[in-house]
Amino acid sequence: MSLKRIISITLSAGLVLGAASVSAEPTGQMLADTCAGCHGTDGVSTGPAAPHLAGMSSVYLVDSMNQFKSGERASTIMGRIAKGYTEEQYAAMGEVFAAQDIPSADQKTDADKVAAGAKVYEDSCEKCHDEKGALADDDSGILAGQWLPYLQYSMEDFKSGAREMPKKMAKKVKKLDDAQIEATLHFFASQK
Amino acid sequence: MKKFTRRNFVKVVGGTAAVSAVGAPVFSIASGTKKVVVIGGGTAGATAAKYIKRGDSSIDVTIIEPNKHYHTCYLSNEVLSGHRTMESIRFGYDGLKGHGINIVHDMVSGIDAGAKKVMTAGGQSFDYDRCIVAPGISLRYDTIGGYSEEAAQMMPHAWKAGEQTQILRDQVHAMKDGGTVIIAPPPNPFRCPPGPYERACQIGMYLKANKPKSKIVILDAKKKFSKMKLFMQAFDRHYKGIIEWHSVEETGGVASVDAKAGTITTGKGDTMKGDVVNIIPAQHAGSIAKTAGLTNDSGWCPVDHATFESTIHKGIHVIGDAAIQKPLPKSGYAASSEAKVTAAAVVNLLNGNQPGDPSWVNTCYSIVGPDDAISVAMVYNLVDGKVAKIKGSGGLTPMDSSATDRAREVQYAYSWFNNITSDIFM
């Protein structure tokens, strides 16, 4: 756990304690079930664009929600909803989704792009997105079997600057052309 | 003994050890299968049934619903524009049967809250430990002169999806270019507050592409409405010269209709002819709620927000559009959220636990043009026993959101539809 994360959790825990007398504390399951209308039952999305939450690490979910809340990560609606929860509540939801198996989106991908993307993946992505994007413990989100439009939106936001890329990723992405990036997204989306 | 609930029983006698002292009949009640009867297999009822089973599969759950299929109101406006098929908004009950839920196709005729019994028109009777009433809305035809269920065959409300949606769709598609569509949105409170205005946009999309000389006149019973600025922006952006909206202050709304002549008369006395007339009348809770004595003077059902248990009849929970849930809206997502809170409470109560602390969300999309959708969202918690908006959360799509974001919201609206319907029926 990074120092930054420890500090931010400690700070928000302090805020939660301060507010505890005002509001009740729903269970993680209660909180997670409210996500299902857009992200699917147990976080398994039926698509076409809203991402699966199932299988991702709690740390990744908490980080993402904090970034949505602050606006650091661009969104259409997620930031507005993220503002309704505390960091402890993100973590409680995160535990529920982390306990689920990683799903695979039922979608078409282009076989040629998948093959080309596999090569890019090995050269540029594997270090941080281990096991073809299916390792929750690397806290880099679950890319394997994720809905393709969601992966495309994410990359558009990274490239436009609406969402900041980690330095290592920015360095790698800079060297890739649009076709290589698209191929890599097909590779992740095709994972079963 | 009046207050001798199962929970008290466990507390008092300490479980099964005391069986011989208390006697076999009490034991058989205490250990017998707990029964929940859900009245209405729409968004709220079906979700509650499924989530009770998820929470405790030993609970016997029965849904009583007259129809073999449910048509979602959400995205039924896309059927009007031709962007969606009727089949895509039609759902059956096989998925719920697969979760072990009993499905009974019959019409509930009454609830005996004292005897904890539900009676049907088909002559069946169902005992319950807890009952969930989710009947949706009833349409108050008598609030508009000359309007009736029969008149709705000619001037459809299309506010309960299905046959009514088909009638309105067929009328719009058969209309000549240069025709006039009249839409009369109802006064508050009503099911799906942004729905009439999304409907104008969806019909507008069809007319703009196919019959561009036509127009849509909205004669509102209100002076403002949900997502108003965003809709006005959409009317201006996509449907200039096609959609015009008139406040109740201007026209007095639609006071009466002559369905055969195809005319409406406003509250200010002006008569107008429409080639297609969509009358959405004022609403109350679904009629069984009134029959069962669950409504108050407002025509809706007062509930304890912590559990959505009726404040009139104990042991009966009312969820979805029929309940008084403000500040939650009468929307599909809110109905689903209320159902989950209630399911958790029912499972806990039937197992002798506290109902648990609730959390609700509403998320609602309106597709207002090609690659253009807008949304509203809110997160709610329980404060002093009432549903409360969490300050700083939620809100609307920004007026200046980019074309990219608007296009993404369309895809998220479709994701919303696919996921919520799977969450309910699969």
Boltz contact constraints between the chains, C-beta under 6 A:
constraints:
  - contact:
      token1: [A, 23]
      token2: [B, 381]
      max_distance: 6.0
  - contact:
      token1: [A, 24]
      token2: [B, 357]
      max_distance: 6.0
  - contact:
      token1: [A, 24]
      token2: [B, 382]
      max_distance: 6.0
  - contact:
      token1: [A, 25]
      token2: [B, 357]
      max_distance: 6.0
  - contact:
      token1: [A, 26]
      token2: [B, 357]
      max_distance: 6.0
  - contact:
      token1: [A, 26]
      token2: [B, 359]
      max_distance: 6.0
  - contact:
      token1: [A, 30]
      token2: [B, 344]
      max_distance: 6.0
  - contact:
      token1: [A, 30]
      token2: [B, 359]
      max_distance: 6.0
  - contact:
      token1: [A, 31]
      token2: [B, 359]
      max_distance: 6.0
  - contact:
      token1: [A, 33]
      token2: [B, 340]
      max_distance: 6.0
  - contact:
      token1: [A, 34]
      token2: [B, 337]
      max_distance: 6.0
  - contact:
      token1: [A, 34]
      token2: [B, 359]
      max_distance: 6.0
  - contact:
      token1: [A, 34]
      token2: [B, 361]
      max_distance: 6.0
  - contact:
      token1: [A, 36]
      token2: [B, 423]
      max_distance: 6.0
  - contact:
      token1: [A, 37]
      token2: [B, 333]
      max_distance: 6.0
  - contact:
      token1: [A, 37]
      token2: [B, 336]
      max_distance: 6.0
  - contact:
      token1: [A, 37]
      token2: [B, 420]
      max_distance: 6.0
  - contact:
      token1: [A, 38]
      token2: [B, 363]
      max_distance: 6.0
  - contact:
      token1: [A, 38]
      token2: [B, 416]
      max_distance: 6.0
  - contact:
      token1: [A, 38]
      token2: [B, 419]
      max_distance: 6.0
  - contact:
      token1: [A, 40]
      token2: [B, 419]
      max_distance: 6.0
  - contact:
      token1: [A, 41]
      token2: [B, 423]
      max_distance: 6.0
  - contact:
      token1: [A, 45]
      token2: [B, 419]
      max_distance: 6.0
  - contact:
      token1: [A, 46]
      token2: [B, 418]
      max_distance: 6.0
  - contact:
      token1: [A, 46]
      token2: [B, 419]
      max_distance: 6.0
  - contact:
      token1: [A, 46]
      token2: [B, 422]
      max_distance: 6.0
  - contact:
      token1: [A, 48]
      token2: [B, 411]
      max_distance: 6.0
  - contact:
      token1: [A, 48]
      token2: [B, 414]
      max_distance: 6.0
  - contact:
      token1: [A, 49]
      token2: [B, 411]
      max_distance: 6.0
  - contact:
      token1: [A, 49]
      token2: [B, 412]
      max_distance: 6.0
  - contact:
      token1: [A, 49]
      token2: [B, 415]
      max_distance: 6.0
  - contact:
      token1: [A, 50]
      token2: [B, 412]
      max_distance: 6.0
  - contact:
      token1: [A, 50]
      token2: [B, 415]
      max_distance: 6.0
  - contact:
      token1: [A, 76]
      token2: [B, 405]
      max_distance: 6.0
  - contact:
      token1: [A, 76]
      token2: [B, 408]
      max_distance: 6.0
  - contact:
      token1: [A, 76]
      token2: [B, 409]
      max_distance: 6.0
  - contact:
      token1: [A, 77]
      token2: [B, 375]
      max_distance: 6.0
  - contact:
      token1: [A, 77]
      token2: [B, 377]
      max_distance: 6.0
  - contact:
      token1: [A, 80]
      token2: [B, 377]
      max_distance: 6.0
  - contact:
      token1: [A, 80]
      token2: [B, 394]
      max_distance: 6.0
  - contact:
      token1: [A, 80]
      token2: [B, 395]
      max_distance: 6.0
  - contact:
      token1: [A, 81]
      token2: [B, 377]
      max_distance: 6.0
  - contact:
      token1: [A, 83]
      token2: [B, 392]
      max_distance: 6.0
  - contact:
      token1: [A, 83]
      token2: [B, 393]
      max_distance: 6.0
  - contact:
      token1: [A, 84]
      token2: [B, 379]
      max_distance: 6.0
  - contact:
      token1: [A, 84]
      token2: [B, 390]
      max_distance: 6.0
  - contact:
      token1: [A, 84]
      token2: [B, 393]
      max_distance: 6.0
  - contact:
      token1: [A, 149]
      token2: [B, 411]
      max_distance: 6.0
